[in-house]
Amino acid sequence: MENESALKLTDEDFEEKVIKSDIPVLVDFWASWCGPCKMISPIIDELAKEYAGTVKVASMNVDENMETPNNYNIRSIPTLILFKDGVEQDRMVGAVPKYSLEEMIKKAL
């Protein structure tokens, strides 16, 4: 269940695409077997389109990339973390509604 318009992240490019980003980055930590992850996948795609140019929306498969989720203490998925200037600003866990994610994004802008 890949997010078509969200940027796909790996452990190798996380620092370059997220930590060094000049705009805020919302990262969706997910897995293909996770039901709630599949539920919010369309929302992640919508946000990627709606905030293109102002906020990067990215996803990381926790089964394919173990190091980064471990570094950020990801214990349940989906976990959504908003990074700004390379620092975690906010975090939500679970299949949260779109407006909750929009509020999180707006606080970072």
Backbone bond lengths (Angstrom), bond angles and torsions (degrees), N, CA, C in turn:
res aa  C-N    CA-C-N  psi(-1)  N-CA   C-N-CA  omega(-1)  CA-C   N-CA-C  phi
1 M - - - 1.465 - - 1.525 108.07 -
2 E 1.283 116.14 86.99 1.465 120.59 -174.92 1.526 110.15 -95.66
3 N 1.305 116.52 140.79 1.464 120.76 175.31 1.519 108.33 -79.95
4 E 1.332 116.69 108.34 1.465 121.40 -173.18 1.524 113.83 -59.13
5 S 1.326 117.22 -41.29 1.457 117.35 -175.22 1.528 112.94 -100.32
6 A 1.316 116.59 -7.93 1.465 119.33 177.23 1.526 109.25 -81.59
7 L 1.299 115.59 146.60 1.452 122.74 178.54 1.523 109.06 -68.62
8 K 1.321 117.78 130.06 1.464 120.63 179.87 1.528 109.04 -88.08
9 L 1.324 115.93 124.58 1.465 121.06 -177.68 1.518 111.88 -105.54
10 T 1.332 114.88 152.27 1.462 121.97 171.77 1.527 108.00 -129.46
11 D 1.325 115.99 165.88 1.465 119.63 175.04 1.525 110.46 -55.23
12 E 1.340 116.40 -37.14 1.469 121.43 -175.49 1.525 113.18 -68.38
13 D 1.334 117.91 -35.72 1.475 118.80 -175.64 1.534 113.79 -107.07
14 F 1.330 117.37 4.75 1.472 120.29 -177.17 1.525 111.98 -58.22
15 E 1.321 117.10 -47.60 1.470 119.34 -178.44 1.523 111.43 -61.07
16 E 1.329 116.45 -45.12 1.464 121.27 -178.21 1.535 111.37 -64.21
17 K 1.342 117.28 -46.82 1.467 121.49 -173.24 1.532 114.08 -84.89
18 V 1.333 117.53 -23.21 1.472 119.97 -176.28 1.525 111.41 -113.86
19 I 1.322 116.82 -60.11 1.470 120.91 -174.46 1.528 111.14 -63.38
20 K 1.327 117.52 -39.62 1.473 120.86 -178.06 1.524 113.50 -92.44
21 S 1.333 117.71 6.23 1.467 120.97 -178.15 1.528 110.73 -66.84
22 D 1.333 115.90 141.42 1.465 120.24 178.75 1.530 111.95 -88.28
23 I 1.341 116.91 -3.55 1.471 121.13 174.14 1.533 108.14 -126.51
24 P 1.345 117.65 159.44 1.470 119.35 179.16 1.526 112.09 -58.63
25 V 1.323 116.20 151.22 1.467 122.03 -179.38 1.530 108.81 -130.38
26 L 1.324 115.59 124.89 1.461 121.71 173.45 1.526 107.39 -97.81
27 V 1.330 116.51 119.76 1.465 120.87 -178.01 1.525 109.59 -110.83
28 D 1.326 114.60 126.74 1.461 123.20 176.38 1.527 108.02 -100.26
29 F 1.329 116.83 111.56 1.463 121.44 175.75 1.527 106.70 -91.25
30 W 1.336 117.53 120.69 1.455 122.42 -170.52 1.529 111.55 -144.29
31 A 1.339 115.76 175.02 1.466 122.32 172.97 1.525 108.72 -147.27
32 S 1.318 116.28 152.93 1.467 121.20 -175.33 1.525 113.35 -65.28
33 W 1.323 118.35 -26.70 1.469 122.64 -178.42 1.530 112.95 -87.11
34 C 1.321 117.87 -2.31 1.467 123.13 -172.53 1.536 111.17 -90.28
35 G 1.340 116.25 112.71 1.465 121.13 179.79 1.518 114.29 -58.89
36 P 1.356 118.63 -51.59 1.470 119.59 178.58 1.534 112.55 -60.30
37 C 1.335 117.50 -30.53 1.475 120.65 177.35 1.529 109.72 -63.35
38 K 1.328 115.81 -42.55 1.468 120.65 179.17 1.528 110.32 -65.94
39 M 1.340 116.79 -33.79 1.462 120.47 179.72 1.526 111.78 -64.95
40 I 1.333 117.41 -38.68 1.472 118.24 -176.62 1.533 113.09 -92.67
41 S 1.325 117.29 -6.25 1.466 120.34 -179.84 1.532 113.38 -52.64
42 P 1.355 119.39 -45.55 1.476 119.23 177.87 1.534 112.69 -62.27
43 I 1.330 116.91 -33.65 1.471 121.09 178.41 1.530 109.72 -66.51
44 I 1.330 116.02 -41.65 1.471 120.61 178.77 1.534 109.46 -60.53
45 D 1.345 116.51 -43.18 1.467 120.72 177.65 1.522 111.65 -61.50
46 E 1.333 116.71 -44.25 1.473 120.81 179.31 1.523 110.77 -60.83
47 L 1.325 116.40 -45.54 1.467 120.28 -179.56 1.525 110.92 -63.37
48 A 1.333 116.60 -38.50 1.474 120.42 178.98 1.529 110.21 -59.86
49 K 1.337 116.79 -41.31 1.467 120.75 179.66 1.530 111.05 -72.65
50 E 1.332 116.27 -45.10 1.467 120.75 -174.89 1.524 113.39 -68.02
51 Y 1.326 117.10 -32.54 1.467 120.37 -177.09 1.528 113.33 -106.40
52 A 1.337 116.75 13.16 1.470 120.63 179.49 1.523 110.17 -53.31
53 G 1.333 116.19 129.00 1.460 120.97 179.70 1.525 113.45 95.00
54 T 1.341 117.25 -25.93 1.473 120.22 179.17 1.519 111.90 -106.48
55 V 1.330 115.30 -37.32 1.461 121.41 -179.97 1.519 107.65 -138.57
56 K 1.328 116.45 133.92 1.461 119.57 172.46 1.514 107.27 -83.63
57 V 1.316 116.17 136.57 1.460 121.03 173.95 1.525 105.75 -115.10
58 A 1.331 115.05 125.08 1.459 119.96 -173.40 1.515 110.47 -134.27
59 S 1.330 115.55 161.51 1.461 119.86 177.46 1.515 109.77 -134.67
60 M 1.330 114.98 148.23 1.460 120.91 177.78 1.518 109.23 -133.87
61 N 1.323 115.92 123.36 1.453 122.52 176.56 1.528 108.09 -77.20
62 V 1.331 116.38 116.38 1.473 120.38 -174.87 1.529 112.66 -72.91
63 D 1.331 117.52 -18.80 1.464 120.11 177.00 1.528 111.74 -78.11
64 E 1.333 116.39 -30.79 1.470 121.09 -179.53 1.524 111.74 -90.08
65 N 1.313 117.27 -20.34 1.471 122.94 -177.61 1.523 108.35 -132.16
66 M 1.306 116.85 107.45 1.469 120.47 -175.25 1.532 112.69 -97.36
67 E 1.312 116.90 -30.09 1.460 120.88 -171.82 1.534 112.64 -66.09
68 T 1.327 117.84 -52.53 1.466 121.25 -176.95 1.529 112.20 -63.27
69 P 1.348 119.51 -49.08 1.475 118.43 177.31 1.532 111.86 -57.66
70 N 1.313 117.03 -36.38 1.460 120.70 177.85 1.532 110.75 -65.74
71 N 1.336 116.78 -43.14 1.472 121.69 179.45 1.531 112.03 -60.83
72 Y 1.344 116.54 -31.71 1.470 120.67 -178.45 1.524 111.91 -102.57
73 N 1.338 116.03 15.89 1.457 121.61 173.03 1.531 112.56 56.05
74 I 1.339 116.25 43.64 1.462 121.14 177.41 1.522 107.39 -76.49
75 R 1.326 117.20 115.03 1.466 121.91 -176.96 1.521 112.53 -111.34
76 S 1.337 117.45 -22.66 1.457 119.98 175.43 1.525 107.99 -142.58
77 I 1.312 115.73 155.03 1.459 120.09 -177.88 1.525 109.03 -128.00
78 P 1.319 117.90 155.03 1.464 124.36 -3.53 1.531 112.00 -71.42
79 T 1.329 114.47 143.14 1.460 121.55 169.18 1.516 105.92 -119.05
80 L 1.323 116.42 130.56 1.463 121.96 179.36 1.513 108.43 -115.65
81 I 1.321 115.77 123.36 1.462 120.99 -179.24 1.528 108.90 -120.89
82 L 1.321 114.76 133.59 1.457 120.40 175.82 1.518 108.60 -102.12
83 F 1.329 115.19 122.20 1.462 121.78 178.29 1.522 109.29 -106.89
84 K 1.326 115.77 139.55 1.467 120.91 173.51 1.513 106.95 -139.10
85 D 1.332 116.35 130.83 1.466 122.33 -177.06 1.527 110.84 53.85
86 G 1.340 115.82 36.13 1.456 121.16 175.65 1.509 115.70 78.95
87 V 1.350 117.43 5.49 1.459 121.40 -175.59 1.523 109.53 -120.66
88 E 1.328 116.41 140.56 1.462 120.15 176.08 1.524 109.28 -65.26
89 Q 1.342 115.99 123.72 1.465 121.99 -179.82 1.521 111.52 -99.70
90 D 1.330 115.59 -37.48 1.456 120.23 -173.36 1.523 108.73 -157.70
91 R 1.346 115.60 158.36 1.461 121.00 -177.48 1.520 109.06 -148.53
92 M 1.339 115.42 139.08 1.460 121.43 174.11 1.516 107.58 -133.14
93 V 1.335 115.40 143.44 1.456 120.85 179.96 1.517 109.04 -121.01
94 G 1.329 115.86 135.34 1.460 121.28 177.56 1.517 112.35 102.38
95 A 1.311 114.99 175.93 1.469 121.47 -179.68 1.531 108.27 -79.46
96 V 1.299 116.08 84.79 1.465 121.75 -177.60 1.534 110.10 -86.91
97 P 1.334 117.53 153.64 1.469 119.98 179.19 1.532 111.72 -69.35
98 K 1.323 114.51 157.05 1.456 121.11 -177.29 1.530 111.98 -55.72
99 Y 1.335 117.35 -42.10 1.472 119.06 -177.32 1.530 111.95 -61.46
100 S 1.329 117.56 -31.72 1.470 119.93 177.80 1.528 110.84 -65.15
101 L 1.323 115.80 -41.40 1.464 119.97 178.33 1.525 110.66 -68.54
102 E 1.342 116.65 -37.79 1.468 120.18 178.13 1.520 110.74 -63.59
103 E 1.330 118.06 -40.25 1.457 121.27 177.47 1.541 110.26 -61.99
104 M 1.330 116.03 -42.63 1.456 120.98 179.18 1.531 110.32 -61.23
105 I 1.338 116.37 -43.38 1.468 121.50 179.62 1.529 110.42 -65.08
106 K 1.314 117.15 -45.56 1.479 120.96 -176.86 1.523 112.06 -61.51
107 K 1.337 116.57 -34.03 1.472 119.91 178.51 1.522 111.22 -64.21
108 A 1.322 116.67 -27.88 1.466 120.61 -176.72 1.529 112.65 -87.58
109 L 1.324 117.43 -13.46 1.470 120.25 -176.45 1.515 112.10 -86.79
